[in-house]
């Protein structure tokens, strides 16, 4: 279920959630994708985006075999997605010092910037949906996400 969050003015440890219906959720995604396409950056497939988001939003370290298992995507498909993501500078590969046979997938500043901008596109689209279609409000503790580059 897609949620729109707003910090409470008096308590930044609490968020307010507006539940979006299916059409509104798809409109948010459509609008965010349009914003990305209009800036004339690289086109990412859904698989590449899923891999990128996993690398940035899930705990590290990341290896091809772990990504393959977690995303239920073949290792060759993960490798192809990583090839593209590395080519455009959104991730980098580094030899695993603990296991010379493995390669670690690391975040980059360029990838962090891309996802931060994309998150802003989503936020603006959600703001528009919530403003245009006010819904019931619920409160919950605010989550934290660390998207800093590594290595």
Secondary structure as UniProt FT lines:
FT   STRAND          3..7
FT   TURN            12..13
FT   STRAND          14..19
FT   HELIX           22..38
FT   TURN            39..40
FT   HELIX           46..57
FT   STRAND          62..63
FT   HELIX           64..71
FT   HELIX           75..87
FT   TURN            88..89
FT   STRAND          91..95
FT   TURN            100..101
FT   STRAND          103..107
FT   HELIX           109..132
FT   STRAND          137..141
//
